[in-house]
Structures are given as C-alpha cells and as structure tokens.
Amino acid sequence: MIGIVATKTISGLGNSGRFARFVWQTITASAWSCSKSRTYPLIWTQMLIIGVRSVPVILITGAFVGMTLAIQVYDQLRSMGLEERMGQLVGVSVVKELGPVLAAVMLAGRIGGALTAELGTMNVTEQIDAVRSMGTNPIRYLVAPRVLACLLLTPFLIIYADLMGIVGGYFISVVLKGINSQAYWSFSASAVELWDISIGIIKGFFFGSAIAVISCYNGFTCREGAHGVGQACTEAFVASFISILAINFALAVVFNAIYSTFWPLRSLVG
Amino acid sequence: MKQNNDNKTNIDSDTNGILVVKNLTKHFDDNIVLDNISLTIEKGKTTVVIGPSGCGKTVLIKHLIVLLRPSSGEVYFKNRRIDNLSENELNKIRIHYGFLFQGGALFDSLSVAENILFPVRQHYKITDWEEVEEIIKTKLAMVGLDGFQNYYPANLSGGQQKRVALARAIALDPEVILYDEPTTGLDPIRADIINELILKLRRELGVTVVVVTHDMTSAYKIADRIIMLHNGKIIAGGDAEHIRNHPHPTVQQFINGQVSDDDLTILRMSGTISKAQFLPRDFEK
C-alpha cells in the first residue's frame, strides 16, 4: 500500500516537473517568437484557425447564455416590480462571470481538442521528431504560435461573447417580454463598468494561455495509437476545464480584494 | 561502422569515425533496449543495422542524432561529444544530418515544396525565391519527383512519400543521412527504387549513410558494412559476405528468415485444446 502511494506520488511529481519545464520552455519560446518577425506568419495562421474560426461558436454561446439568464430572472424581478432592471442583472452576470467562463469552456472544447489531436497525431507519426531532426525547436515552431494566438485572441472572443450575451438578454427582455428598450440599455450601461469589462479581458489572457499550454502539452506527451490520441484529448479538456474554474476563482478573489480596496461596494440593484 | 563486441572488429574512433558510440545503454523503465553498445560509423560508408523487430534498431539510430538521450554512455559526432549538449546546441549539430523516418513524417498541412523548404526556411533567410525554387526542383529531381511541388502528402503513394521525405532530408546538404526502415511497407519494385536512391545519393553527395532495416535484400545491396542487433547487443558485424557466413545461429536464422525451433513448437501447439482447458459443457448443469 505504502509502495503504491509512493509510486503514485513520485509519478505525480515527475509529471508536474515535466509540465513546469514545458511551461517555462513555452514562455521562453513565445518571447523569442515575438522578437522574430519571420515567425509572425505562423502566428497569423494560428490566429485565423484559433480565433477567427471560433467566432461563430462563441457568438452562439454568448447569445444563449444571455437568453437563458434573462428567462431565469425575469419572473423574480417582475415579482418585485424590478423587471426594467433586467439589463443591469444580465449585463453584470454575463460580463463578469458567465461570458468569460462559458466562452473559455467552449474554446477549451473547440480549440483545446483540436490542438491536442493535431499535435498528438504529429507526435505519434514522428512529425515532431522530424522537426527536431532538422535542427528546429518544436516548441518554438509548433507551441509558441498556438499559445500566442490563444493568448491574444481569447480576450477578444470573450468580448464578443459578452456582447452577444447582452444582445441575447435584450431579445428575451425587450422582444419577448416587452420591457422598455431604453430602460434595458440604460440599466445595462449603468451597471457594467470599465472595471467589469477589464476583468473579463484579463481573465481571457489567463484562460487562453492555460487552454493552449495544457492542450499542447497533452499533444506532445500523448501515447501511441488512436487510443492514445483520444485519451490525450479527453485529459486536455478535463484539465483545461478544471484550470478555467480554478483560475476564475483565484482571479475573483484577487479582483474583489483590489476592488474593495480602491472603490466602495456597489449594490447590484442600487 | 565498427563495433567492439565482435571479435573481428574493434572500435576505431581515431581513424574515419564520423559517428562514435561508446558504452551506450538505454532503458525505458525496467526494459533494457540497448545494452552497453559501442560502435564507430565510418565516414563516407554505408552501414546497415539489421535485427528482428523490437531489438532496438530505431532506438539506436535515434541516439545517433540524439533524438533520444542515453541512460548511460556517450555519442560523438566528428570527435565532439553530443549526447550531453542542450537542445539549442544540438540544433546546430543536427543540420549536418538528414533523417528519413519510417513513415516519412511529412508535414500533412504543407505541400511537397513547402516540406522540402521547411529546413531551409528554419536556418536561412530567404531573399532569392527563384534560387529557392531551383533548390526544390533539384532535390525533387534527385528523387525522381520533379513536378510534384504542389501536391500534398495525402495525395502521394507510400513510396512517393518516402522519396519526398528523402528530398527533404537532403535539403540542407547533410554529411550524414540516417534511414529508419526505408523499404518497409513498399512493394519489391518500389523498395528497390529506394535502394537505388540510397546508393545514388551516397555516390553523388558523398555522404555517410546509416540504414536500419530488416530487409536483407536491401541490406546486401546497399551495405558496405552490416551489423546485427539482438536483445540490445551487437552480435555480429562485417561486410555482406562475413554476415552471410557468420557462424552465430541467431544471425543465420535471421538472414535466412527461419523461425526458431522453440517458436515452431509453440505455433504447432496453438489451435489445439489442451486437456486442462474447460469446455462449455463443463458449466452446464
């Protein structure tokens, strides 16, 4: 029993060490890529694949989040005679929490799965070894452009999700439930501050880099065969999902502390 | 290539050894794949490593370019120890190698021309695109595939993929070309085309060649020297004639493609129902 625990502990420490080394190599490779203009085409290509092609799915996610939220809270606000403040509640909820987190989860599924499957297949077909054999650092060539594309574009995708969340809430509140349009927009505008949008954007940087690094690591270390690639994709998504939730919690603690230090508490319906 | 396990050949790193391996051991967890191997690859010669599947041939060839690091032992390229270098330092060494992987390892998302251009773009700043096109054309012509520049790997046959991979391997005019199972999965005619290409490239480029294979027709045709790996050790080394007449029974068994008596006994047993085995009716009440 003690032997099994010891073996598992040593194995876990070994994996953590390898992941930490991979993260460090990715940071240095990304810094190197930023300084070399000849690597920019690789980053543009990944931006197209990771960013531009994710826009539709992110817009749909954001819209449904906003619509669902509006449906859920309408009756409760109406019972208090506060239904005109729908925009306020939908805006704050979507921009601060639901938009960034659900957009990131969607990206973890779409981008994370694709990155792990692509790099995993390259790994098992010796394409990564081929990159190394030609005197090229595979982390610089394969990982850094993907991580930079995710890092730079996830915040923009989160802004899209936020925007569509508010539009989705507008559709339910104004078009279906008949709330005054001007009231919806004015309460939305008054509730959502630059601070809230900034939190979403900062979260985007963390979520994007976590998804990319975890997915690339799983691709690089995946075992041989179709089963190995499939297992790596599953592990990448689960690890990305848990990381998103953990990072979201940690950032919420940090931002709340900062906010309460510099600004007075703000009432949700005040 | 010379190895010091065979009585007739001794390690000779001071003469023509472009690649030298000393006391190389490699294990994955408890599985010892290479066991204290020492050998010298002679400059300008073709060395063929033979052995049954899973005997460590690919692991050995990957150590020659340090795609794998030894568990213990040393690897030298042109008298410089390379197994302990950092990846960045190794990348400067690796441009002197060409490596043909077993499956070709072409990049699926790049065209044939882009695959060949890949190592060039990584190490040189391209200013004259006409010159680059000429390089691609020349390399493809050397493997008999000029005109395939805009094809993608998925549109090529297995043999064509290996030839494109070979064109990519020689893109940087290497001093050493390593071939991992170059004829595996090809029909005899296409396998012979690859053999002829290996001979042609060595003749025209003057490179040192190391080939890992279990195709004895190929080995006899291209080798200046053949060594045989078995259970992680070198059990024989010499020219084709020496290997043909080698007294070691495992060598004779391998080169003649004969199954061992022990394996034959097991195979003949399989398919029979032993008396100890339960039958379905044994579980019926």
Chai-1 contact restraints between the chains, C-beta under 6 A:
chainA,res_idxA,chainB,res_idxB,connection_type,confidence,min_distance_angstrom,max_distance_angstrom,comment,restraint_id
A,T125,B,G103,contact,1.0,0.0,6.0,A-B,restraint_1
A,E126,B,F101,contact,1.0,0.0,6.0,A-B,restraint_2
A,E126,B,A105,contact,1.0,0.0,6.0,A-B,restraint_3
A,Q127,B,A105,contact,1.0,0.0,6.0,A-B,restraint_4
A,Q127,B,F107,contact,1.0,0.0,6.0,A-B,restraint_5
A,D129,B,L67,contact,1.0,0.0,6.0,A-B,restraint_6
A,A130,B,F101,contact,1.0,0.0,6.0,A-B,restraint_7
A,A130,B,A105,contact,1.0,0.0,6.0,A-B,restraint_8
A,R132,B,L67,contact,1.0,0.0,6.0,A-B,restraint_9
A,S133,B,I65,contact,1.0,0.0,6.0,A-B,restraint_10
A,S133,B,F99,contact,1.0,0.0,6.0,A-B,restraint_11
A,M134,B,P119,contact,1.0,0.0,6.0,A-B,restraint_12
A,G135,B,N91,contact,1.0,0.0,6.0,A-B,restraint_13
A,G135,B,R94,contact,1.0,0.0,6.0,A-B,restraint_14
A,G135,B,I95,contact,1.0,0.0,6.0,A-B,restraint_15
A,T136,B,Q122,contact,1.0,0.0,6.0,A-B,restraint_16
